[in-house]
C-alpha cells in the first residue's frame, strides 16, 4: 500500500492529540474513517512506524544494518 507524507502527518497529529488528552481522534484514509480512543495509541504508533518505513523504502534510502565482528588472538 502506498502511503504519502500527508498521511504520515495525519497519524502523527493523531498521536499528539491523544497524548495531550483529547479523548478521540479520527484519521481518514481512502474514504474510510477510523476513530481511535485513548487505548489505541499503540496502534497509531505502529501505523506511524509502518508508514515511515514504507516512505523511506520509496525514497530509496535504507537504514544500514550494523554488523560487528569479534576478533581474538586465539582464532575464535
mmCIF file of the N, C-alpha and C atoms, coordinates in Angstrom:
data_MODEL
# 
_entry.id   MODEL 
# 
loop_
_atom_site.group_PDB 
_atom_site.id 
_atom_site.type_symbol 
_atom_site.label_atom_id 
_atom_site.label_alt_id 
_atom_site.label_comp_id 
_atom_site.label_asym_id 
_atom_site.label_entity_id 
_atom_site.label_seq_id 
_atom_site.pdbx_PDB_ins_code 
_atom_site.Cartn_x 
_atom_site.Cartn_y 
_atom_site.Cartn_z 
_atom_site.occupancy 
_atom_site.B_iso_or_equiv 
_atom_site.pdbx_formal_charge 
_atom_site.auth_seq_id 
_atom_site.auth_comp_id 
_atom_site.auth_asym_id 
_atom_site.auth_atom_id 
_atom_site.pdbx_PDB_model_num 
ATOM 1   N N  . UNK A 1 1  ? 0.843   -1.168  0.000  1.00 0.00 ? 1  UNK A N  1 
ATOM 2   C CA . UNK A 1 1  ? 0.000   0.000   0.000  1.00 0.00 ? 1  UNK A CA 1 
ATOM 3   C C  . UNK A 1 1  ? 0.896   1.240   0.000  1.00 0.00 ? 1  UNK A C  1 
ATOM 4   N N  . UNK A 1 2  ? 0.632   2.158   -0.862 1.00 0.00 ? 2  UNK A N  1 
ATOM 5   C CA . UNK A 1 2  ? 1.447   3.368   -0.967 1.00 0.00 ? 2  UNK A CA 1 
ATOM 6   C C  . UNK A 1 2  ? 0.900   4.456   -0.040 1.00 0.00 ? 2  UNK A C  1 
ATOM 7   N N  . UNK A 1 3  ? 1.762   4.932   0.826  1.00 0.00 ? 3  UNK A N  1 
ATOM 8   C CA . UNK A 1 3  ? 1.391   5.999   1.757  1.00 0.00 ? 3  UNK A CA 1 
ATOM 9   C C  . UNK A 1 3  ? 2.011   7.304   1.294  1.00 0.00 ? 3  UNK A C  1 
ATOM 10  N N  . UNK A 1 4  ? 1.483   8.408   1.788  1.00 0.00 ? 4  UNK A N  1 
ATOM 11  C CA . UNK A 1 4  ? 2.019   9.727   1.460  1.00 0.00 ? 4  UNK A CA 1 
ATOM 12  C C  . UNK A 1 4  ? 2.494   10.404  2.734  1.00 0.00 ? 4  UNK A C  1 
ATOM 13  N N  . UNK A 1 5  ? 3.268   11.455  2.559  1.00 0.00 ? 5  UNK A N  1 
ATOM 14  C CA . UNK A 1 5  ? 3.743   12.205  3.724  1.00 0.00 ? 5  UNK A CA 1 
ATOM 15  C C  . UNK A 1 5  ? 2.590   12.906  4.438  1.00 0.00 ? 5  UNK A C  1 
ATOM 16  N N  . UNK A 1 6  ? 1.527   13.225  3.708  1.00 0.00 ? 6  UNK A N  1 
ATOM 17  C CA . UNK A 1 6  ? 0.353   13.843  4.331  1.00 0.00 ? 6  UNK A CA 1 
ATOM 18  C C  . UNK A 1 6  ? -0.319  12.865  5.291  1.00 0.00 ? 6  UNK A C  1 
ATOM 19  N N  . UNK A 1 7  ? -0.367  11.597  4.910  1.00 0.00 ? 7  UNK A N  1 
ATOM 20  C CA . UNK A 1 7  ? -0.959  10.586  5.797  1.00 0.00 ? 7  UNK A CA 1 
ATOM 21  C C  . UNK A 1 7  ? -0.094  10.380  7.028  1.00 0.00 ? 7  UNK A C  1 
ATOM 22  N N  . UNK A 1 8  ? 1.220   10.424  6.848  1.00 0.00 ? 8  UNK A N  1 
ATOM 23  C CA . UNK A 1 8  ? 2.120   10.323  7.994  1.00 0.00 ? 8  UNK A CA 1 
ATOM 24  C C  . UNK A 1 8  ? 1.905   11.497  8.942  1.00 0.00 ? 8  UNK A C  1 
ATOM 25  N N  . UNK A 1 9  ? 1.716   12.675  8.392  1.00 0.00 ? 9  UNK A N  1 
ATOM 26  C CA . UNK A 1 9  ? 1.455   13.860  9.210  1.00 0.00 ? 9  UNK A CA 1 
ATOM 27  C C  . UNK A 1 9  ? 0.136   13.723  9.964  1.00 0.00 ? 9  UNK A C  1 
ATOM 28  N N  . UNK A 1 10 ? -0.878  13.139  9.323  1.00 0.00 ? 10 UNK A N  1 
ATOM 29  C CA . UNK A 1 10 ? -2.165  12.925  9.992  1.00 0.00 ? 10 UNK A CA 1 
ATOM 30  C C  . UNK A 1 10 ? -2.024  11.979  11.169 1.00 0.00 ? 10 UNK A C  1 
ATOM 31  N N  . UNK A 1 11 ? -1.271  10.905  10.972 1.00 0.00 ? 11 UNK A N  1 
ATOM 32  C CA . UNK A 1 11 ? -1.088  9.928   12.043 1.00 0.00 ? 11 UNK A CA 1 
ATOM 33  C C  . UNK A 1 11 ? -0.316  10.560  13.190 1.00 0.00 ? 11 UNK A C  1 
ATOM 34  N N  . UNK A 1 12 ? 0.720   11.321  12.870 1.00 0.00 ? 12 UNK A N  1 
ATOM 35  C CA . UNK A 1 12 ? 1.498   11.987  13.923 1.00 0.00 ? 12 UNK A CA 1 
ATOM 36  C C  . UNK A 1 12 ? 0.646   12.990  14.681 1.00 0.00 ? 12 UNK A C  1 
ATOM 37  N N  . UNK A 1 13 ? -0.235  13.703  13.978 1.00 0.00 ? 13 UNK A N  1 
ATOM 38  C CA . UNK A 1 13 ? -1.138  14.634  14.648 1.00 0.00 ? 13 UNK A CA 1 
ATOM 39  C C  . UNK A 1 13 ? -2.115  13.889  15.554 1.00 0.00 ? 13 UNK A C  1 
ATOM 40  N N  . UNK A 1 14 ? -2.583  12.740  15.114 1.00 0.00 ? 14 UNK A N  1 
ATOM 41  C CA . UNK A 1 14 ? -3.489  11.931  15.937 1.00 0.00 ? 14 UNK A CA 1 
ATOM 42  C C  . UNK A 1 14 ? -2.791  11.459  17.207 1.00 0.00 ? 14 UNK A C  1 
ATOM 43  N N  . UNK A 1 15 ? -1.525  11.061  17.090 1.00 0.00 ? 15 UNK A N  1 
ATOM 44  C CA . UNK A 1 15 ? -0.763  10.642  18.274 1.00 0.00 ? 15 UNK A CA 1 
ATOM 45  C C  . UNK A 1 15 ? -0.600  11.817  19.232 1.00 0.00 ? 15 UNK A C  1 
ATOM 46  N N  . UNK A 1 16 ? -0.289  12.986  18.687 1.00 0.00 ? 16 UNK A N  1 
ATOM 47  C CA . UNK A 1 16 ? -0.134  14.181  19.511 1.00 0.00 ? 16 UNK A CA 1 
ATOM 48  C C  . UNK A 1 16 ? -1.442  14.540  20.209 1.00 0.00 ? 16 UNK A C  1 
ATOM 49  N N  . UNK A 1 17 ? -2.552  14.445  19.486 1.00 0.00 ? 17 UNK A N  1 
ATOM 50  C CA . UNK A 1 17 ? -3.859  14.741  20.078 1.00 0.00 ? 17 UNK A CA 1 
ATOM 51  C C  . UNK A 1 17 ? -4.176  13.786  21.231 1.00 0.00 ? 17 UNK A C  1 
ATOM 52  N N  . UNK A 1 18 ? -3.870  12.514  21.044 1.00 0.00 ? 18 UNK A N  1 
ATOM 53  C CA . UNK A 1 18 ? -4.125  11.552  22.116 1.00 0.00 ? 18 UNK A CA 1 
ATOM 54  C C  . UNK A 1 18 ? -3.213  11.795  23.308 1.00 0.00 ? 18 UNK A C  1 
ATOM 55  N N  . UNK A 1 19 ? -1.964  12.139  23.052 1.00 0.00 ? 19 UNK A N  1 
ATOM 56  C CA . UNK A 1 19 ? -1.007  12.349  24.136 1.00 0.00 ? 19 UNK A CA 1 
ATOM 57  C C  . UNK A 1 19 ? -1.335  13.597  24.947 1.00 0.00 ? 19 UNK A C  1 
ATOM 58  N N  . UNK A 1 20 ? -1.962  14.587  24.314 1.00 0.00 ? 20 UNK A N  1 
ATOM 59  C CA . UNK A 1 20 ? -2.295  15.819  25.026 1.00 0.00 ? 20 UNK A CA 1 
ATOM 60  C C  . UNK A 1 20 ? -3.649  15.766  25.716 1.00 0.00 ? 20 UNK A C  1 
ATOM 61  N N  . UNK A 1 21 ? -4.348  14.634  25.605 1.00 0.00 ? 21 UNK A N  1 
ATOM 62  C CA . UNK A 1 21 ? -5.561  14.471  26.386 1.00 0.00 ? 21 UNK A CA 1 
ATOM 63  C C  . UNK A 1 21 ? -6.868  14.506  25.632 1.00 0.00 ? 21 UNK A C  1 
ATOM 64  N N  . UNK A 1 22 ? -6.841  14.670  24.338 1.00 0.00 ? 22 UNK A N  1 
ATOM 65  C CA . UNK A 1 22 ? -8.099  14.581  23.590 1.00 0.00 ? 22 UNK A CA 1 
ATOM 66  C C  . UNK A 1 22 ? -8.619  13.149  23.680 1.00 0.00 ? 22 UNK A C  1 
ATOM 67  N N  . UNK A 1 23 ? -9.898  12.990  23.831 1.00 0.00 ? 23 UNK A N  1 
ATOM 68  C CA . UNK A 1 23 ? -10.470 11.663  24.066 1.00 0.00 ? 23 UNK A CA 1 
ATOM 69  C C  . UNK A 1 23 ? -10.517 10.795  22.817 1.00 0.00 ? 23 UNK A C  1 
ATOM 70  N N  . UNK A 1 24 ? -10.791 11.364  21.687 1.00 0.00 ? 24 UNK A N  1 
ATOM 71  C CA . UNK A 1 24 ? -10.884 10.557  20.460 1.00 0.00 ? 24 UNK A CA 1 
ATOM 72  C C  . UNK A 1 24 ? -10.302 11.347  19.302 1.00 0.00 ? 24 UNK A C  1 
ATOM 73  N N  . UNK A 1 25 ? -9.706  10.627  18.377 1.00 0.00 ? 25 UNK A N  1 
ATOM 74  C CA . UNK A 1 25 ? -9.112  11.232  17.197 1.00 0.00 ? 25 UNK A CA 1 
ATOM 75  C C  . UNK A 1 25 ? -9.525  10.422  15.982 1.00 0.00 ? 25 UNK A C  1 
ATOM 76  N N  . UNK A 1 26 ? -9.756  11.109  14.882 1.00 0.00 ? 26 UNK A N  1 
ATOM 77  C CA . UNK A 1 26 ? -10.171 10.422  13.665 1.00 0.00 ? 26 UNK A CA 1 
ATOM 78  C C  . UNK A 1 26 ? -9.112  10.599  12.587 1.00 0.00 ? 26 UNK A C  1 
ATOM 79  N N  . UNK A 1 27 ? -8.885  9.529   11.825 1.00 0.00 ? 27 UNK A N  1 
ATOM 80  C CA . UNK A 1 27 ? -7.985  9.551   10.679 1.00 0.00 ? 27 UNK A CA 1 
ATOM 81  C C  . UNK A 1 27 ? -8.767  9.027   9.491  1.00 0.00 ? 27 UNK A C  1 
ATOM 82  N N  . UNK A 1 28 ? -8.705  9.757   8.365  1.00 0.00 ? 28 UNK A N  1 
ATOM 83  C CA . UNK A 1 28 ? -9.438  9.356   7.168  1.00 0.00 ? 28 UNK A CA 1 
ATOM 84  C C  . UNK A 1 28 ? -8.447  8.901   6.106  1.00 0.00 ? 28 UNK A C  1 
ATOM 85  N N  . UNK A 1 29 ? -8.682  7.716   5.544  1.00 0.00 ? 29 UNK A N  1 
ATOM 86  C CA . UNK A 1 29 ? -7.814  7.144   4.519  1.00 0.00 ? 29 UNK A CA 1 
ATOM 87  C C  . UNK A 1 29 ? -8.691  6.458   3.490  1.00 0.00 ? 29 UNK A C  1 
ATOM 88  N N  . UNK A 1 30 ? -8.575  6.841   2.241  1.00 0.00 ? 30 UNK A N  1 
ATOM 89  C CA . UNK A 1 30 ? -9.327  6.242   1.137  1.00 0.00 ? 30 UNK A CA 1 
ATOM 90  C C  . UNK A 1 30 ? -10.832 6.214   1.401  1.00 0.00 ? 30 UNK A C  1 
ATOM 91  N N  . UNK A 1 31 ? -11.356 7.271   1.960  1.00 0.00 ? 31 UNK A N  1 
ATOM 92  C CA . UNK A 1 31 ? -12.782 7.352   2.211  1.00 0.00 ? 31 UNK A CA 1 
ATOM 93  C C  . UNK A 1 31 ? -13.244 6.640   3.469  1.00 0.00 ? 31 UNK A C  1 
ATOM 94  N N  . UNK A 1 32 ? -12.319 5.938   4.129  1.00 0.00 ? 32 UNK A N  1 
ATOM 95  C CA . UNK A 1 32 ? -12.670 5.256   5.384  1.00 0.00 ? 32 UNK A CA 1 
ATOM 96  C C  . UNK A 1 32 ? -12.196 6.108   6.552  1.00 0.00 ? 32 UNK A C  1 
ATOM 97  N N  . UNK A 1 33 ? -13.021 6.227   7.569  1.00 0.00 ? 33 UNK A N  1 
ATOM 98  C CA . UNK A 1 33 ? -12.668 6.984   8.757  1.00 0.00 ? 33 UNK A CA 1 
ATOM 99  C C  . UNK A 1 33 ? -12.534 6.023   9.929  1.00 0.00 ? 33 UNK A C  1 
ATOM 100 N N  . UNK A 1 34 ? -11.391 6.132   10.596 1.00 0.00 ? 34 UNK A N  1 
ATOM 101 C CA . UNK A 1 34 ? -11.141 5.300   11.771 1.00 0.00 ? 34 UNK A CA 1 
ATOM 102 C C  . UNK A 1 34 ? -11.009 6.226   12.965 1.00 0.00 ? 34 UNK A C  1 
ATOM 103 N N  . UNK A 1 35 ? -11.758 5.925   14.013 1.00 0.00 ? 35 UNK A N  1 
ATOM 104 C CA . UNK A 1 35 ? -11.714 6.731   15.220 1.00 0.00 ? 35 UNK A CA 1 
ATOM 105 C C  . UNK A 1 35 ? -10.949 5.967   16.285 1.00 0.00 ? 35 UNK A C  1 
ATOM 106 N N  . UNK A 1 36 ? -9.881  6.583   16.778 1.00 0.00 ? 36 UNK A N  1 
ATOM 107 C CA . UNK A 1 36 ? -9.035  5.958   17.787 1.00 0.00 ? 36 UNK A CA 1 
ATOM 108 C C  . UNK A 1 36 ? -9.346  6.533   19.152 1.00 0.00 ? 36 UNK A C  1 
ATOM 109 N N  . UNK A 1 37 ? -9.427  5.667   20.121 1.00 0.00 ? 37 UNK A N  1 
ATOM 110 C CA . UNK A 1 37 ? -9.638  6.090   21.504 1.00 0.00 ? 37 UNK A CA 1 
ATOM 111 C C  . UNK A 1 37 ? -8.300  6.138   22.214 1.00 0.00 ? 37 UNK A C  1 
ATOM 112 N N  . UNK A 1 38 ? -8.297  6.477   23.471 1.00 0.00 ? 38 UNK A N  1 
ATOM 113 C CA . UNK A 1 38 ? -7.071  6.625   24.259 1.00 0.00 ? 38 UNK A CA 1 
ATOM 114 C C  . UNK A 1 38 ? -6.251  5.341   24.273 1.00 0.00 ? 38 UNK A C  1 
ATOM 115 N N  . UNK A 1 39 ? -6.886  4.205   24.338 1.00 0.00 ? 39 UNK A N  1 
ATOM 116 C CA . UNK A 1 39 ? -6.175  2.927   24.433 1.00 0.00 ? 39 UNK A CA 1 
ATOM 117 C C  . UNK A 1 39 ? -5.518  2.528   23.112 1.00 0.00 ? 39 UNK A C  1 
ATOM 118 N N  . UNK A 1 40 ? -5.847  3.187   22.023 1.00 0.00 ? 40 UNK A N  1 
ATOM 119 C CA . UNK A 1 40 ? -5.340  2.808   20.714 1.00 0.00 ? 40 UNK A CA 1 
ATOM 120 C C  . UNK A 1 40 ? -4.061  3.547   20.307 1.00 0.00 ? 40 UNK A C  1 
ATOM 121 N N  . UNK A 1 41 ? -3.404  4.228   21.244 1.00 0.00 ? 41 UNK A N  1 
ATOM 122 C CA . UNK A 1 41 ? -2.202  4.987   20.893 1.00 0.00 ? 41 UNK A CA 1 
ATOM 123 C C  . UNK A 1 41 ? -1.079  4.059   20.419 1.00 0.00 ? 41 UNK A C  1 
ATOM 124 N N  . UNK A 1 42 ? -1.027  2.846   20.952 1.00 0.00 ? 42 UNK A N  1 
ATOM 125 C CA . UNK A 1 42 ? -0.009  1.891   20.496 1.00 0.00 ? 42 UNK A CA 1 
ATOM 126 C C  . UNK A 1 42 ? -0.236  1.495   19.041 1.00 0.00 ? 42 UNK A C  1 
ATOM 127 N N  . UNK A 1 43 ? -1.485  1.338   18.648 1.00 0.00 ? 43 UNK A N  1 
ATOM 128 C CA . UNK A 1 43 ? -1.798  1.015   17.255 1.00 0.00 ? 43 UNK A CA 1 
ATOM 129 C C  . UNK A 1 43 ? -1.392  2.160   16.334 1.00 0.00 ? 43 UNK A C  1 
ATOM 130 N N  . UNK A 1 44 ? -1.611  3.392   16.782 1.00 0.00 ? 44 UNK A N  1 
ATOM 131 C CA . UNK A 1 44 ? -1.217  4.545   15.986 1.00 0.00 ? 44 UNK A CA 1 
ATOM 132 C C  . UNK A 1 44 ? 0.300   4.618   15.841 1.00 0.00 ? 44 UNK A C  1 
ATOM 133 N N  . UNK A 1 45 ? 1.016   4.319   16.905 1.00 0.00 ? 45 UNK A N  1 
ATOM 134 C CA . UNK A 1 45 ? 2.478   4.338   16.826 1.00 0.00 ? 45 UNK A CA 1 
ATOM 135 C C  . UNK A 1 45 ? 2.990   3.251   15.888 1.00 0.00 ? 45 UNK A C  1 
ATOM 136 N N  . UNK A 1 46 ? 2.358   2.086   15.901 1.00 0.00 ? 46 UNK A N  1 
ATOM 137 C CA . UNK A 1 46 ? 2.732   1.025   14.962 1.00 0.00 ? 46 UNK A CA 1 
ATOM 138 C C  . UNK A 1 46 ? 2.473   1.469   13.522 1.00 0.00 ? 46 UNK A C  1 
ATOM 139 N N  . UNK A 1 47 ? 1.326   2.110   13.298 1.00 0.00 ? 47 UNK A N  1 
ATOM 140 C CA . UNK A 1 47 ? 0.999   2.616   11.975 1.00 0.00 ? 47 UNK A CA 1 
ATOM 141 C C  . UNK A 1 47 ? 1.994   3.682   11.540 1.00 0.00 ? 47 UNK A C  1 
ATOM 142 N N  . UNK A 1 48 ? 2.405   4.537   12.469 1.00 0.00 ? 48 UNK A N  1 
ATOM 143 C CA . UNK A 1 48 ? 3.393   5.572   12.154 1.00 0.00 ? 48 UNK A CA 1 
ATOM 144 C C  . UNK A 1 48 ? 4.713   4.948   11.709 1.00 0.00 ? 48 UNK A C  1 
ATOM 145 N N  . UNK A 1 49 ? 5.163   3.924   12.435 1.00 0.00 ? 49 UNK A N  1 
ATOM 146 C CA . UNK A 1 49 ? 6.412   3.244   12.065 1.00 0.00 ? 49 UNK A CA 1 
ATOM 147 C C  . UNK A 1 49 ? 6.280   2.572   10.690 1.00 0.00 ? 49 UNK A C  1 
ATOM 148 N N  . UNK A 1 50 ? 5.136   1.967   10.429 1.00 0.00 ? 50 UNK A N  1 
ATOM 149 C CA . UNK A 1 50 ? 4.909   1.303   9.147  1.00 0.00 ? 50 UNK A CA 1 
ATOM 150 C C  . UNK A 1 50 ? 4.952   2.303   7.999  1.00 0.00 ? 50 UNK A C  1 
ATOM 151 N N  . UNK A 1 51 ? 4.251   3.420   8.161  1.00 0.00 ? 51 UNK A N  1 
ATOM 152 C CA . UNK A 1 51 ? 4.220   4.429   7.109  1.00 0.00 ? 51 UNK A CA 1 
ATOM 153 C C  . UNK A 1 51 ? 5.603   5.029   6.899  1.00 0.00 ? 51 UNK A C  1 
ATOM 154 N N  . UNK A 1 52 ? 6.302   5.346   7.986  1.00 0.00 ? 52 UNK A N  1 
ATOM 155 C CA . UNK A 1 52 ? 7.639   5.942   7.870  1.00 0.00 ? 52 UNK A CA 1 
ATOM 156 C C  . UNK A 1 52 ? 8.601   4.985   7.172  1.00 0.00 ? 52 UNK A C  1 
ATOM 157 N N  . UNK A 1 53 ? 8.538   3.709   7.506  1.00 0.00 ? 53 UNK A N  1 
ATOM 158 C CA . UNK A 1 53 ? 9.418   2.721   6.874  1.00 0.00 ? 53 UNK A CA 1 
ATOM 159 C C  . UNK A 1 53 ? 9.106   2.587   5.387  1.00 0.00 ? 53 UNK A C  1 
ATOM 160 N N  . UNK A 1 54 ? 7.816   2.593   5.054  1.00 0.00 ? 54 UNK A N  1 
ATOM 161 C CA . UNK A 1 54 ? 7.445   2.474   3.642  1.00 0.00 ? 54 UNK A CA 1 
ATOM 162 C C  . UNK A 1 54 ? 7.855   3.707   2.849  1.00 0.00 ? 54 UNK A C  1 
ATOM 163 N N  . UNK A 1 55 ? 7.731   4.892   3.450  1.00 0.00 ? 55 UNK A N  1 
ATOM 164 C CA . UNK A 1 55 ? 8.154   6.109   2.772  1.00 0.00 ? 55 UNK A CA 1 
ATOM 165 C C  . UNK A 1 55 ? 9.665   6.115   2.560  1.00 0.00 ? 55 UNK A C  1 
ATOM 166 N N  . UNK A 1 56 ? 10.415  5.606   3.526  1.00 0.00 ? 56 UNK A N  1 
ATOM 167 C CA . UNK A 1 56 ? 11.870  5.523   3.372  1.00 0.00 ? 56 UNK A CA 1 
ATOM 168 C C  . UNK A 1 56 ? 12.236  4.556   2.258  1.00 0.00 ? 56 UNK A C  1 
ATOM 169 N N  . UNK A 1 57 ? 11.527  3.441   2.172  1.00 0.00 ? 57 UNK A N  1 
ATOM 170 C CA . UNK A 1 57 ? 11.843  2.477   1.118  1.00 0.00 ? 57 UNK A CA 1 
ATOM 171 C C  . UNK A 1 57 ? 11.469  3.024   -0.256 1.00 0.00 ? 57 UNK A C  1 
ATOM 172 N N  . UNK A 1 58 ? 10.451  3.878   -0.330 1.00 0.00 ? 58 UNK A N  1 
ATOM 173 C CA . UNK A 1 58 ? 10.082  4.511   -1.599 1.00 0.00 ? 58 UNK A CA 1 
ATOM 174 C C  . UNK A 1 58 ? 11.146  5.507   -2.039 1.00 0.00 ? 58 UNK A C  1 
ATOM 175 N N  . UNK A 1 59 ? 11.778  6.171   -1.068 1.00 0.00 ? 59 UNK A N  1 
ATOM 176 C CA . UNK A 1 59 ? 12.818  7.151   -1.383 1.00 0.00 ? 59 UNK A CA 1 
ATOM 177 C C  . UNK A 1 59 ? 14.125  6.488   -1.791 1.00 0.00 ? 59 UNK A C  1 
ATOM 178 N N  . UNK A 1 60 ? 14.264  5.219   -1.498 1.00 0.00 ? 60 UNK A N  1 
ATOM 179 C CA . UNK A 1 60 ? 15.497  4.518   -1.818 1.00 0.00 ? 60 UNK A CA 1 
ATOM 180 C C  . UNK A 1 60 ? 16.533  4.630   -0.716 1.00 0.00 ? 60 UNK A C  1 
ATOM 181 N N  . UNK A 1 61 ? 16.199  5.310   0.373  1.00 0.00 ? 61 UNK A N  1 
ATOM 182 C CA . UNK A 1 61 ? 17.134  5.412   1.489  1.00 0.00 ? 61 UNK A CA 1 
ATOM 183 C C  . UNK A 1 61 ? 16.818  4.308   2.473  1.00 0.00 ? 61 UNK A C  1 
ATOM 184 N N  . UNK A 1 62 ? 17.789  3.475   2.694  1.00 0.00 ? 62 UNK A N  1 
ATOM 185 C CA . UNK A 1 62 ? 17.608  2.374   3.632  1.00 0.00 ? 62 UNK A CA 1 
ATOM 186 C C  . UNK A 1 62 ? 18.565  2.562   4.784  1.00 0.00 ? 62 UNK A C  1 
ATOM 187 N N  . UNK A 1 63 ? 18.131  2.158   5.908  1.00 0.00 ? 63 UNK A N  1 
ATOM 188 C CA . UNK A 1 63 ? 18.971  2.219   7.083  1.00 0.00 ? 63 UNK A CA 1 
ATOM 189 C C  . UNK A 1 63 ? 20.012  1.109   6.998  1.00 0.00 ? 63 UNK A C  1 
ATOM 190 N N  . UNK A 1 64 ? 21.247  1.468   7.193  1.00 0.00 ? 64 UNK A N  1 
ATOM 191 C CA . UNK A 1 64 ? 22.319  0.484   7.131  1.00 0.00 ? 64 UNK A CA 1 
ATOM 192 C C  . UNK A 1 64 ? 22.259  -0.428  8.336  1.00 0.00 ? 64 UNK A C  1 
ATOM 193 N N  . UNK A 1 65 ? 22.417  -1.697  8.087  1.00 0.00 ? 65 UNK A N  1 
ATOM 194 C CA . UNK A 1 65 ? 22.457  -2.625  9.202  1.00 0.00 ? 65 UNK A CA 1 
ATOM 195 C C  . UNK A 1 65 ? 23.859  -2.608  9.795  1.00 0.00 ? 65 UNK A C  1 
ATOM 196 N N  . UNK A 1 66 ? 23.930  -2.819  11.069 1.00 0.00 ? 66 UNK A N  1 
ATOM 197 C CA . UNK A 1 66 ? 25.219  -2.831  11.747 1.00 0.00 ? 66 UNK A CA 1 
ATOM 198 C C  . UNK A 1 66 ? 25.621  -4.269  12.020 1.00 0.00 ? 66 UNK A C  1 
ATOM 199 N N  . UNK A 1 67 ? 26.822  -4.581  11.633 1.00 0.00 ? 67 UNK A N  1 
ATOM 200 C CA . UNK A 1 67 ? 27.353  -5.912  11.880 1.00 0.00 ? 67 UNK A CA 1 
ATOM 201 C C  . UNK A 1 67 ? 28.694  -5.746  12.562 1.00 0.00 ? 67 UNK A C  1 
ATOM 202 N N  . UNK A 1 68 ? 28.871  -6.461  13.630 1.00 0.00 ? 68 UNK A N  1 
ATOM 203 C CA . UNK A 1 68 ? 30.142  -6.381  14.351 1.00 0.00 ? 68 UNK A CA 1 
ATOM 204 C C  . UNK A 1 68 ? 30.790  -7.747  14.369 1.00 0.00 ? 68 UNK A C  1 
ATOM 205 N N  . UNK A 1 69 ? 32.064  -7.754  14.138 1.00 0.00 ? 69 UNK A N  1 
ATOM 206 C CA . UNK A 1 69 ? 32.827  -8.992  14.144 1.00 0.00 ? 69 UNK A CA 1 
ATOM 207 C C  . UNK A 1 69 ? 33.808  -8.954  15.305 1.00 0.00 ? 69 UNK A C  1 
ATOM 208 N N  . UNK A 1 70 ? 33.830  -10.020 16.057 1.00 0.00 ? 70 UNK A N  1 
ATOM 209 C CA . UNK A 1 70 ? 34.780  -10.124 17.170 1.00 0.00 ? 70 UNK A CA 1 
ATOM 210 C C  . UNK A 1 70 ? 36.055  -10.782 16.659 1.00 0.00 ? 70 UNK A C  1 
ATOM 211 N N  . UNK A 1 71 ? 37.184  -10.161 16.947 1.00 0.00 ? 71 UNK A N  1 
ATOM 212 C CA . UNK A 1 71 ? 38.474  -10.690 16.532 1.00 0.00 ? 71 UNK A CA 1 
ATOM 213 C C  . UNK A 1 71 ? 39.275  -10.965 17.794 1.00 0.00 ? 71 UNK A C  1 
ATOM 214 N N  . UNK A 1 72 ? 39.726  -12.191 17.926 1.00 0.00 ? 72 UNK A N  1 
ATOM 215 C CA . UNK A 1 72 ? 40.530  -12.549 19.094 1.00 0.00 ? 72 UNK A CA 1 
ATOM 216 C C  . UNK A 1 72 ? 41.863  -13.126 18.639 1.00 0.00 ? 72 UNK A C  1 
ATOM 217 N N  . UNK A 1 73 ? 42.781  -13.184 19.566 1.00 0.00 ? 73 UNK A N  1 
ATOM 218 C CA . UNK A 1 73 ? 44.096  -13.716 19.234 1.00 0.00 ? 73 UNK A CA 1 
ATOM 219 C C  . UNK A 1 73 ? 44.122  -15.233 19.211 1.00 0.00 ? 73 UNK A C  1 
ATOM 220 N N  . UNK A 1 74 ? 43.111  -15.858 19.746 1.00 0.00 ? 74 UNK A N  1 
ATOM 221 C CA . UNK A 1 74 ? 43.043  -17.321 19.785 1.00 0.00 ? 74 UNK A CA 1 
ATOM 222 C C  . UNK A 1 74 ? 42.381  -17.911 18.549 1.00 0.00 ? 74 UNK A C  1 
ATOM 223 N N  . UNK A 1 75 ? 41.844  -17.076 17.693 1.00 0.00 ? 75 UNK A N  1 
ATOM 224 C CA . UNK A 1 75 ? 41.223  -17.574 16.471 1.00 0.00 ? 75 UNK A CA 1 
ATOM 225 C C  . UNK A 1 75 ? 39.791  -18.023 16.632 1.00 0.00 ? 75 UNK A C  1 
ATOM 226 N N  . UNK A 1 76 ? 39.108  -17.568 17.644 1.00 0.00 ? 76 UNK A N  1 
ATOM 227 C CA . UNK A 1 76 ? 37.710  -17.972 17.838 1.00 0.00 ? 76 UNK A CA 1 
ATOM 228 C C  . UNK A 1 76 ? 36.830  -17.384 16.806 1.00 0.00 ? 76 UNK A C  1 
# 
